[in-house]
Amino acid sequence: MSTAAPILLTPGPLTTSARTRQAMMVDWGSWDDRFNQLTASLCEQLLAIINGGDSHDCVPLQGSGTFAVEAAIGTLVPRNGKVLVLINGAYGKRLAKICEVLGRAFSTFETAEDEPTTAADVDRLLRADSGITHVALIHCETSTGILNPLPEIAQVVQQHGKRLIIDAMSSFGALPVDAQQVPFDALIAASGKCLEGVPGMGFVFARKQSLAEAAGNSYSLAMDLFDQHTYMKKTGQWRFTPPTHVVAALHEALLQYNEEGGLPARHSRYAANCQALMEEMNKLGLRSFLPAAIQAPIIATFHAPKDPRYQFKAFYERVKAKGYILYPGKLTQVETFRVGCIGHVQPADMREAVAAIGDVLREMEVLEI
Ligand SMILES: Cc1ncc(COP(=O)(O)O)c(C=O)c1O
């Protein structure tokens, strides 16, 4: 059994660098000017990743990613708005659940978990219902790793004069989105994903005009992004207790992101991780759930071996003992498991992880090779 900390091959929390973890060894006061500068610098750097400095505000929010998604919908969709939710997995379903809980009118359009939503679908749906004010989309649906065609969908939404809310939780920082090319009202992500920070805060890039018009939309005090932004602009401080160590870690993670070469370099490394993973799994005879054309280099889903001796829990524990943490499948119809390609990991780690998977499956007598 490996005594080193295991490598997380999961979509967040994920493997972080020692430098990022080290940045959490300092305590910050929330009133401290230096901490407020850290927050301001963070927001500026995050906006630069989407080329959104002129058009969008970055509003950070305490909590996990879902908090930020819920806050974005609750703040930016007016109480009399209606959201078209595009679903092809669990996180799309969560968007619909958020609308339901918040009491916002919504309709859903669901495709199979291996079928991206198309711009033509959205065009047809918007023609059929003029009451829709907003469209909500998952960029990379992490429950499988499928990539939805964001640029095309964004154009259609704009042509119809509607507003787009993008959950880019698992893709932001690795897959390019330029706010000047892809029109959106809100794009949501979090600290502990492709930027390789630790979990604990989300952030919403909100179109300046839409945010300015959002006063009084939210039914929640803590989740009101208009208030959060107004307070932060006025004081430079977070409205309520900030996740200081998470902010410091994300700031340090962003320094490394830029040193690595920013988004193109991050994307290339994750693509190489995904490629290495696919090649090695293929050699073991483990089949990917998605065809390559719609697979984002973020997380991959594999069919579980069809052998009664295979049980995910036992498999997971044995692979963990060899130093790698895998992720369970999230599909209802077929038995699968997932392997993340993101985090502070390299193609060599992916190859070693698959070697460990192969060893475990042989130990379990699931694989004969
Ligand atoms: C697409 C997507 N949306 C939302 C979330 C937010 O989840 P959480 O609240 O667990 O951070 C995740 C987390 O993995 C995600 O992948």
The ligand as an SDF file (V2000), in Angstrom:
LIG
                    3D

 16 16  0  0  0  0  0  0  0  0999 V2000
  -21.2050   20.8740  -14.2040 C   0  0  0  0  0  0  0  0  0  0  0  0
  -21.2190   21.0710  -12.7250 C   0  0  0  0  0  0  0  0  0  0  0  0
  -22.1050   21.9060  -12.1850 N   0  0  0  0  0  0  0  0  0  0  0  0
  -22.1510   22.1490  -10.8780 C   0  0  0  0  0  0  0  0  0  0  0  0
  -21.2710   21.5330  -10.0110 C   0  0  0  0  0  0  0  0  0  0  0  0
  -21.3170   21.9510   -8.5840 C   0  0  0  0  0  0  0  0  0  0  0  0
  -21.1940   21.0000   -7.6720 O   0  0  0  0  0  0  0  0  0  0  0  0
  -20.7430   21.2840   -6.1730 P   0  0  0  0  0  0  0  0  0  0  0  0
  -21.7770   22.1450   -5.5500 O   0  0  0  0  0  0  0  0  0  0  0  0
  -20.6930   19.9210   -5.6190 O   0  0  0  0  0  0  0  0  0  0  0  0
  -19.4020   21.9790   -6.1930 O   0  0  0  0  0  0  0  0  0  0  0  0
  -20.3330   20.6120  -10.5190 C   0  0  0  0  0  0  0  0  0  0  0  0
  -19.4010   19.8780   -9.6320 C   0  0  0  0  0  0  0  0  0  0  0  0
  -18.6800   18.9980  -10.0220 O   0  0  0  0  0  0  0  0  0  0  0  0
  -20.3080   20.3820  -11.9060 C   0  0  0  0  0  0  0  0  0  0  0  0
  -19.4190   19.5380  -12.4450 O   0  0  0  0  0  0  0  0  0  0  0  0
  1  2  1  0
  2  3  1  0
  2 15  2  0
  3  4  2  0
  4  5  1  0
  5  6  1  0
  5 12  2  0
  6  7  1  0
  7  8  1  0
  8  9  2  0
  8 10  1  0
  8 11  1  0
 12 13  1  0
 12 15  1  0
 13 14  2  0
 15 16  1  0
M  END
$$$$
